[in-house]
Amino acid sequence: MVFRILARFIVVGFILYSSNLCSRALRTQAQTQKQKEAAPSPQELYERLSASVFIVESLDAAGTVVSKGSAVAVARGEVVTNRHVIEDGVSWRLKRGNNTWPATITHLDPDHDLCQLKAEGLAAPPVTVRSSETLAVGERVYAIGSPEGLELTLSEGLISGLREFEKARIIQTSAAISPGSSGGGLFDAQGHFIGITTFYIKEGQNLNFALPGEWVSALAKRESAGKNGPKGESPASQAFVWFELGNRAQDARAYERAIRAFQKAIQLKSDFAPAWCDLGVAYADLDRNADAIKAYQECVRLEPLLGVGAWYNLAIAYSKLGRYDDAIKADQEAIRMKPDDSDAWNNIGNACDSLGRTADASKAYQEVIRLKPDDSSAWANLCAAYGKSERYPQAIKACQEAIRLKPDDADSWHNLCAGHANSGHNADAIKACQEAIRLRPDFALAWYGLGVCYEQQGDRSKVTQVYEKLKQVNPELADQFFREVVLP
């Protein structure tokens, strides 16, 4: 008796990509800036950079200070601070020690929470801006500002994250930032200005991040503030805050809270593609795949080039709902953007296998192996696909390669058993099934295959032993074994 291959293809675990990864694929990752000269000491940096940082005060109509923050010199007589620092005032001034300079607003960027001020007679060295494209997580950074009005305070930390937003990278930092630090400078280890420090308190969370230096550079190119005052909400800026809260909730596996935060970000900024993408991830984590699909679809509609992650996640959601043709199309879009994406090729193989298109599945797994020759799961999947196509010699070779790469893979040993049995190599099949059982003693399919091999040998005693074992590990499969192997 020859038995059909009892193999289940190995599905490589799905990975949901967040927009932090998706949007990074929009552009080629810039290389971390290399600095050949020795890094100055923190004392040297402070001595050099503190001359460019000031206190900024907002005053009401009576001349009373209503809020304080920090500001950084970006040009002769001009500084940049956060818009929210100056929004409650009707007049403004810069301060250092006993010196003050009256200031006027020249440019506003409410979407990015930035404001540029001009102060006559202010002589301060402008900072040198470094683009966020060149930053890397783990870099040492220094914040200089005026927390709680304490003038020119230095804090040290690391870049702890880089968040894609508005085609730039907002900087998360472990450097201490507190009220009054808003509008101050964040500098790298060489003293280059990399961002305006910002502090929010929202929903009981402290968000320490800096707005990227290129936004500051672009501020002077905007239309002047004119008669437009600083009052009013900044929906895009608040959308980012909610987006960040969503990411924090996601990291804490508080998925319902993450969904609410991403939805709030989208309400404030409906074209916020990364928020749509991460909303899809949160839905998927709760197995709400229909909702995830809608979110991913909106993400790729807004920004088709957001990255392979959005298309890849969309394909996963389709697969979980049995929409394999749609899943294949989404993975093909991911591959169009990134031809060497082995995960997308693997998912195409899984989807084709689910549709019974074993020849197409084999081709997809072969592509995975071309890209990652040492991927044992891809070899195991290829073995299963060949077996289902009754290409047993090829299945045997693929299983042997999978086992060479991962000797303790019980599934591949079982598939090797099936390949040998269907090729008439009964002794080899028995050895392979026995190894699968040694690795996984309750492996019911391997016991079934072993029993079939014993039946082919005419060893009815061992067939009975296998039947008794199957009754312990899988009674339903034992009944099938009794009908198809024991009774005949």
C-alpha positions, 0 to 999 in steps of 0.5 A: 500500500502506498500512502499519500504524503501526510505533510502540512506545510510550515507557515513562517510566522507573520510579522506585523510591520508598524509604520515606523518600519513602513515609512522608512522604506520611502527613501534610501536609509541615509548613512549615519554621519561619520565624524573624524574629529574627536568628540568634544567633552560635555563641558566644551559643548556647553561652553560653545552652544549655550551662547545660542540658547535663550529664555523666551517669555510670553507676556499678557496685555498687562506685561505679566509673564504668562509662560516661559520656554526656550529658544535657539538662535538660527540666524543673526537676530533670529531664534526659533521656539515652539509655537505652544510656548508663545501662543498665550502671549500678546508680546514676547521677549528673549532673556539671558541673565539681566539682559532682555530683548523685545521680540516679534513673531516673523514666521509661524508653522502651526502644523509643526508647532514652530515659531520664529522670532526676531529680536533687534540687537541680539548677537548670538552665533547661529547653530549648525543644523544636521538633517534627521536623515543622518541620525541613528538610534543610540547616538549620544545627544545633549539638550540645552534649555531652561526647564522651570525657568532655570537658565541654560540647563544641560542634560545628556541622553541618547536618541531612543527612537526615530518616528517618521512624520511629515517626511522627516524623523521626529526624535525621541530622546532620553535626555531630560526635557521638562516644562521650560525646555520646550523650544530649546536645542537638542545637539549631537555629540559634535555640537550640531543642532538636530532638533527643537526639544518639545515637552507634552503632557497628554493623557498622563504620559510624558512625551520627550521628543525633538522636532527635526532640524530641517523643519527649523531650517525650512521655517524661514522660507514660509510666508511671514506671520503677517497679521496671523497671531499664534492663537488656535489649535494645531491639529497636525501637531496634536495628531502626532501626539496621539500617534505617539500615544498609540505607539506607546500603547501598542508597545504595552500591548494595550491594543484597544487604547492604541486603537482609540489613540490612532483614531484620534490622530486620524480625526485630527489629520485624516491623511495621516498615512502612518496612523492608518497603517498602525491602526491596522496593526492594532486591529490585527493584534486583536484579530479584527482582520476586516477592520485591519484591511480597511485601515491598511487600504486607506494607508496605501491609498494615501501613500502607495509608496509608504513601504512594503510593510503596509502591503505585507500586513494587508496580505496577512489580513487577507490570508487570515480571512481566506482571501488568498487571491487578494493576499497574493496581489498585495504581496506582489505589490510588496515585491514590486517595491522590494524584489528581495523581500523573502517574507512576501515570497514565502507568503505567496507560497503559502497562499498558493498552497491554500488555493491548491496551486502547488506548482506556483507555491513551489516557485515561490518557495524556490524564490525564497531559497534563492534569496535566503539559501539557509532558510530551513522553513523555506526548504520545508515548505518546498518539500511539502509543496513538491510532495503535494504535487507528487514530485517525490524525489524533489520532495526528498531532496528538499526535506533533506536540506531542511533537516541539514539546516535544522536537524530537530525539525520533526515536521521535515522528518515526517515529510521525508518519511512520506516522500520515501514511502511514496517513492517505495523506500520503505526502510528509509521511510521507517527511519525518518518517521521514527526520528520524527517521533523521537523528536516529538513523541505525540506526533500523531501523523508521524505515528500514522505514517510509521504504521503504514510503513509497517503494514507495507512490511506485513508486520501486523504486530507493529501495526497493532502497536501503532494503533494502540499508541494512536488511540492515546495521542489522537483518538480521531486519527486512530479511528481513521487508521483502523479503517484504512490500515488495520481492517484491510 
